[in-house]
């Protein structure tokens, strides 16, 4: 089995729009629904999950010029195992995260760095 690093991404603009247009009670209801479905997904795929990962927060970018604040779409990560890159990616078709408008999931083959 090969290992794959998985990044759950939400564009900053999608979060801003959601916060501006959806009331707090509805946001909580929507978040709770997705989190419950996420837990069900994790249970259904527990044999493939190598590292349950965690949420990703604020970012600092380090360059030759120094350190600065940075913004990206990264929201959560985990590591899975699968027979192939395609099989790993297929695990996330229909994932609850994808209910969030413009969200996406990146599945990275970590067994072949640099490829």
N, CA, C and O of each residue as an XYZ file, in Angstrom:
460
protein
N       0.849     -1.186      0.000
C       0.000      0.000      0.000
C       0.886      1.238      0.000
O       1.923      1.292      0.661
N       0.446      2.220     -0.756
C       1.150      3.490     -0.821
C       0.452      4.496      0.084
O      -0.737      4.368      0.375
N       1.205      5.495      0.525
C       0.637      6.535      1.378
C       0.377      7.804      0.573
O       1.109      8.142     -0.357
N      -0.704      8.499      0.971
C      -1.112      9.718      0.293
C      -1.462     10.786      1.319
O      -2.207     10.540      2.267
N      -0.912     11.966      1.111
C      -1.186     13.116      1.965
C      -2.392     13.831      1.369
O      -2.419     14.117      0.172
N      -3.382     14.117      2.195
C      -4.639     14.687      1.704
C      -4.857     16.051      2.345
O      -4.786     16.199      3.565
N      -5.125     17.045      1.498
C      -5.396     18.402      1.962
C      -6.826     18.780      1.616
O      -7.250     18.666      0.466
N      -7.556     19.227      2.612
C      -8.917     19.715      2.416
C      -8.826     21.232      2.319
O      -8.270     21.887      3.201
N      -9.368     21.775      1.256
C      -9.185     23.196      0.964
C     -10.520     23.912      0.792
O     -11.478     23.374      0.235
N     -10.545     25.147      1.292
C     -11.706     26.021      1.119
C     -11.169     27.401      0.773
O     -10.428     27.984      1.566
N     -11.519     27.938     -0.385
C     -11.073     29.291     -0.708
C     -11.556     30.305      0.330
O     -12.696     30.252      0.792
N     -10.673     31.216      0.679
C     -10.955     32.252      1.677
C     -12.260     32.983      1.361
O     -13.037     33.289      2.265
N     -12.495     33.259      0.096
C     -13.697     33.994     -0.311
C     -14.972     33.218      0.018
O     -15.994     33.821      0.347
N     -14.923     31.889     -0.069
C     -16.104     31.079      0.251
C     -16.447     31.200      1.729
O     -17.618     31.306      2.093
N     -15.432     31.185      2.572
C     -15.669     31.319      4.009
C     -16.209     32.710      4.328
O     -17.147     32.854      5.111
N     -15.616     33.725      3.722
C     -16.073     35.098      3.956
C     -17.529     35.278      3.528
O     -18.313     35.908      4.238
N     -17.888     34.729      2.375
C     -19.259     34.853      1.896
C     -20.225     34.123      2.830
O     -21.290     34.649      3.152
N     -19.868     32.938      3.259
C     -20.698     32.156      4.180
C     -20.919     32.921      5.474
O     -22.043     33.000      5.970
N     -19.836     33.491      6.026
C     -19.937     34.241      7.276
C     -20.816     35.484      7.117
O     -21.517     35.879      8.048
N     -20.773     36.093      5.939
C     -21.517     37.336      5.709
C     -22.983     37.111      5.352
O     -23.811     37.997      5.562
N     -23.316     35.934      4.812
C     -24.668     35.742      4.282
C     -25.513     34.714      5.023
O     -26.712     34.602      4.769
N     -24.904     33.964      5.934
C     -25.637     32.917      6.646
C     -25.623     33.246      8.141
O     -24.568     33.518      8.715
N     -26.790     33.218      8.754
C     -26.873     33.564     10.175
C     -26.177     32.505     11.029
O     -25.965     31.374     10.594
N     -25.826     32.899     12.255
C     -25.031     32.056     13.142
C     -25.685     30.705     13.430
O     -25.003     29.681     13.433
N     -26.984     30.689     13.669
C     -27.676     29.434     13.982
C     -27.625     28.476     12.788
O     -27.421     27.275     12.962
N     -27.809     29.003     11.594
C     -27.766     28.168     10.386
C     -26.350     27.668     10.136
O     -26.157     26.516      9.747
N     -25.345     28.537     10.359
C     -23.943     28.110     10.198
C     -23.627     26.957     11.146
O     -22.965     25.997     10.750
N     -24.092     27.040     12.389
C     -23.855     25.965     13.357
C     -24.520     24.675     12.892
O     -23.922     23.601     12.956
N     -25.748     24.788     12.429
C     -26.477     23.614     11.932
C     -25.736     22.979     10.756
O     -25.569     21.761     10.706
N     -25.295     23.810      9.813
C     -24.569     23.305      8.648
C     -23.241     22.666      9.060
O     -22.875     21.599      8.567
N     -22.521     23.336      9.974
C     -21.234     22.800     10.440
C     -21.417     21.471     11.159
O     -20.666     20.524     10.928
N     -22.423     21.405     12.036
C     -22.684     20.162     12.770
C     -23.019     19.018     11.814
O     -22.555     17.894     12.006
N     -23.815     19.296     10.795
C     -24.196     18.275      9.808
C     -22.957     17.734      9.094
O     -22.773     16.523      8.980
N     -22.116     18.644      8.617
C     -20.915     18.214      7.899
C     -19.977     17.450      8.832
O     -19.398     16.441      8.430
N     -19.821     17.917     10.062
C     -18.927     17.228     10.999
C     -19.433     15.823     11.323
O     -18.633     14.894     11.434
N     -20.732     15.655     11.473
C     -21.288     14.312     11.715
C     -21.053     13.409     10.513
O     -20.690     12.243     10.670
N     -21.257     13.943      9.318
C     -21.021     13.154      8.104
C     -19.535     12.848      7.933
O     -19.167     11.775      7.455
N     -18.686     13.796      8.325
C     -17.234     13.591      8.278
C     -16.860     12.429      9.192
O     -16.084     11.562      8.791
N     -17.400     12.392     10.422
C     -17.125     11.295     11.361
C     -17.567      9.963     10.777
O     -16.872      8.957     10.926
N     -18.719      9.949     10.113
C     -19.192      8.723      9.469
C     -18.229      8.296      8.366
O     -17.937      7.109      8.220
N     -17.735      9.262      7.587
C     -16.781      8.962      6.516
C     -15.511      8.368      7.126
O     -14.993      7.370      6.625
N     -15.007      8.973      8.201
C     -13.789      8.483      8.848
C     -13.985      7.051      9.350
O     -13.091      6.218      9.205
N     -15.132      6.764      9.932
C     -15.419      5.408     10.413
C     -15.461      4.418      9.248
O     -14.913      3.319      9.336
N     -16.114      4.818      8.162
C     -16.236      3.937      6.993
C     -14.879      3.668      6.337
O     -14.701      2.636      5.689
N     -13.922      4.586      6.500
C     -12.614      4.457      5.852
C     -11.478      4.242      6.858
O     -10.311      4.454      6.529
N     -11.818      3.823      8.079
C     -10.817      3.720      9.145
C      -9.649      2.803      8.784
O      -8.534      3.018      9.260
N      -9.880      1.795      7.961
C      -8.793      0.888      7.584
C      -7.798      1.543      6.626
O      -6.672      1.069      6.475
N      -8.213      2.626      5.986
C      -7.339      3.324      5.041
C      -6.673      4.550      5.641
O      -5.684      5.043      5.100
N      -7.198      5.046      6.747
C      -6.644      6.257      7.359
C      -5.422      5.890      8.192
O      -5.516      5.134      9.160
N      -4.274      6.438      7.801
C      -3.011      6.195      8.492
C      -2.819      7.217      9.611
O      -2.361      6.876     10.701
N      -3.170      8.461      9.334
C      -3.054      9.563     10.299
C      -4.301     10.413     10.140
O      -4.548     10.958      9.064
N      -5.093     10.532     11.207
C      -6.348     11.293     11.147
C      -6.121     12.785     11.011
O      -7.082     13.535     10.837
N      -4.893     13.233     11.083
C      -4.560     14.615     10.809
C      -5.177     15.592     11.773
O      -5.339     15.306     12.959
N      -5.524     16.761     11.244
C      -6.099     17.793     12.078
C      -6.328     19.066     11.302
O      -5.943     19.177     10.138
N      -6.963     20.034     11.956
C      -7.226     21.310     11.291
C      -5.933     22.103     11.103
O      -4.976     21.957     11.863
N      -5.934     22.934     10.083
C      -4.791     23.797      9.792
C      -5.190     25.240     10.057
O      -6.276     25.672      9.670
N      -4.323     25.975     10.708
C      -4.635     27.345     11.099
C      -3.891     28.385     10.291
O      -3.556     28.175      9.125
N      -3.639     29.514     10.936
C      -2.973     30.643     10.289
C      -1.594     30.232      9.805
O      -0.961     29.339     10.367
N      -1.141     30.900      8.755
C       0.088     30.526      8.075
C       1.134     31.639      8.137
O       0.808     32.821      8.037
N       2.372     31.246      8.301
C       3.527     32.127      8.150
C       4.325     31.599      6.972
O       4.568     30.396      6.866
N       4.728     32.491      6.093
C       5.564     32.105      4.947
C       6.988     32.567      5.228
O       7.217     33.716      5.608
N       7.935     31.664      5.037
C       9.341     31.983      5.240
C      10.030     31.962      3.882
O       9.981     30.961      3.167
N      10.667     33.065      3.534
C      11.427     33.175      2.286
C      12.823     33.694      2.622
O      13.130     33.960      3.784
N      13.655     33.836      1.613
C      14.991     34.399      1.824
C      14.905     35.823      2.366
O      15.841     36.310      3.000
N      13.777     36.486      2.114
C      13.585     37.862      2.578
C      13.079     37.934      4.012
O      13.110     39.006      4.616
N      12.617     36.824      4.572
C      12.142     36.826      5.942
C      10.814     36.114      6.110
O      10.441     35.265      5.301
N      10.100     36.474      7.181
C       8.844     35.831      7.557
C       7.701     36.815      7.358
O       7.811     37.995      7.693
N       6.586     36.303      6.800
C       5.411     37.155      6.621
C       4.148     36.315      6.815
O       4.170     35.088      6.710
N       3.050     37.013      7.100
C       1.763     36.327      7.170
C       1.370     35.902      5.767
O       1.716     36.563      4.787
N       0.651     34.803      5.676
C       0.231     34.285      4.378
C      -1.177     33.712      4.507
O      -1.585     33.279      5.584
N      -1.905     33.713      3.407
C      -3.246     33.139      3.380
C      -3.285     32.106      2.258
O      -2.796     32.348      1.155
N      -3.879     30.943      2.563
C      -4.046     29.910      1.539
C      -5.401     29.236      1.751
O      -6.150     29.614      2.652
N      -5.705     28.264      0.943
C      -6.986     27.564      1.008
C      -6.972     26.367      1.952
O      -8.000     25.713      2.124
N      -5.835     26.067      2.564
C      -5.690     24.847      3.356
C      -6.511     24.907      4.631
O      -6.471     25.897      5.362
N      -7.267     23.827      4.895
C      -8.190     23.800      6.019
C      -7.935     22.624      6.965
O      -8.076     22.771      8.179
N      -7.564     21.466      6.428
C      -7.422     20.245      7.230
C      -6.512     19.288      6.457
O      -6.410     19.377      5.234
N      -5.863     18.387      7.161
C      -5.050     17.380      6.481
C      -5.263     16.014      7.105
O      -5.679     15.909      8.259
N      -4.979     14.974      6.347
C      -4.895     13.617      6.865
C      -4.045     12.796      5.912
O      -3.716     13.242      4.813
N      -3.696     11.607      6.337
C      -2.909     10.697      5.505
C      -3.671      9.391      5.366
O      -4.175      8.840      6.345
N      -3.748      8.903      4.127
C      -4.425      7.628      3.868
C      -3.469      6.689      3.139
O      -2.424      7.097      2.633
N      -3.861      5.426      3.104
C      -3.137      4.447      2.308
C      -4.099      3.839      1.303
O      -5.287      3.666      1.575
N      -3.558      3.521      0.136
C      -4.362      2.910     -0.924
C      -3.420      2.209     -1.892
O      -2.207      2.419     -1.866
N      -3.992      1.382     -2.733
C      -3.201      0.654     -3.726
C      -2.613      1.568     -4.798
O      -1.538      1.294     -5.332
N      -3.327      2.666     -5.113
C      -2.863      3.564     -6.163
C      -3.326      4.990     -5.875
O      -4.178      5.226     -5.019
N      -2.745      5.927     -6.611
C      -3.138      7.332     -6.495
C      -4.615      7.495     -6.863
O      -5.355      8.216     -6.194
N      -5.022      6.831     -7.911
C      -6.423      6.888     -8.355
C      -7.359      6.342     -7.281
O      -8.402      6.933     -7.005
N      -6.990      5.226     -6.681
C      -7.826      4.630     -5.631
C      -7.922      5.559     -4.427
O      -8.986      5.683     -3.820
N      -6.825      6.206     -4.082
C      -6.847      7.159     -2.969
C      -7.777      8.323     -3.294
O      -8.589      8.723     -2.459
N      -7.663      8.862     -4.489
C      -8.511      9.990     -4.887
C      -9.985      9.587     -4.895
O     -10.843     10.366     -4.479
N     -10.277      8.401     -5.356
C     -11.669      7.931     -5.420
C     -12.322      7.869     -4.040
O     -13.542      7.991     -3.924
N     -11.505      7.678     -2.984
C     -12.058      7.651     -1.626
C     -12.775      8.942     -1.275
O     -13.665      8.948     -0.425
N     -12.395     10.038     -1.923
C     -12.912     11.353     -1.546
C     -14.031     11.856     -2.454
O     -14.548     12.955     -2.250
N     -14.401     11.069     -3.441
C     -15.563     11.419     -4.261
C     -16.783     11.380     -3.350
O     -17.046     10.360     -2.714
N     -17.522     12.467     -3.282
C     -18.703     12.533     -2.432
C     -18.400     12.805     -0.963
O     -19.300     12.721     -0.128
N     -17.154     13.128     -0.630
C     -16.793     13.413      0.767
C     -17.615     14.605      1.277
O     -17.866     15.538      0.515
N     -18.040     14.596      2.547
C     -18.850     15.691      3.104
C     -18.211     17.072      2.950
O     -18.928     18.067      2.842
N     -16.903     17.153      2.939
C     -16.219     18.440      2.768
C     -16.650     19.134      1.475
O     -16.696     20.362      1.402
N     -16.960     18.340      0.474
C     -17.291     18.892     -0.841
C     -18.673     19.542     -0.893
O     -19.056     20.100     -1.922
N     -19.425     19.473      0.209
C     -20.692     20.201      0.299
C     -20.458     21.702      0.420
O     -21.358     22.494      0.143
N     -19.266     22.094      0.826
C     -18.925     23.503      0.975
C     -18.649     24.062     -0.421
O     -17.778     23.557     -1.129
N     -19.390     25.106     -0.820
C     -19.205     25.659     -2.175
C     -17.739     26.008     -2.462
O     -17.064     26.619     -1.633
N     -17.273     25.624     -3.612
C     -15.927     25.834     -4.164
C     -14.815     25.123     -3.391
O     -13.639     25.349     -3.674
N     -15.158     24.275     -2.427
C     -14.129     23.527     -1.701
C     -13.573     22.428     -2.606
O     -14.176     22.063     -3.615
N     -12.417     21.916     -2.218
C     -11.806     20.827     -2.983
C     -10.872     20.040     -2.086
O     -10.523     20.478     -0.989
N     -10.469     18.869     -2.569
C      -9.575     17.980     -1.840
C      -8.387     17.677     -2.746
O      -8.558     17.281     -3.899
N      -7.179     17.867     -2.212
C      -5.951     17.536     -2.938
C      -5.427     16.218     -2.381
O      -5.263     16.087     -1.168
N      -5.164     15.243     -3.243
C      -4.617     13.950     -2.829
C      -3.216     13.845     -3.440
O      -3.054     13.790     -4.659
N      -2.216     13.819     -2.564
C      -0.819     13.904     -3.002
C      -0.132     12.578     -2.741
O      -0.185     12.052     -1.628
N       0.510     12.037     -3.763
C       1.251     10.787     -3.635
C       2.524     11.065     -2.845
O       3.480     11.628     -3.380
N       2.539     10.676     -1.584
C       3.696     10.963     -0.743
C       4.754      9.861     -0.814
O       5.798      9.959     -0.169
N       4.491      8.833     -1.583
C       5.476      7.770     -1.719
C       6.491      8.083     -2.822
O       7.497      7.388     -2.965
N       6.216      9.138     -3.602
C       7.104      9.521     -4.703
C       7.404     11.018     -4.623
O       6.969     11.775     -5.491
N       8.128     11.453     -3.614
C       8.407     12.890     -3.471
C       9.019     13.472     -4.741
O       9.871     12.860     -5.385
N       8.563     14.653     -5.072
C       9.112     15.361     -6.218
C       8.567     14.935     -7.562
O       8.988     15.477     -8.584
N       7.665     14.005     -7.604
C       7.134     13.524     -8.888
C       5.799     14.175     -9.186
O       5.194     13.898    -10.222
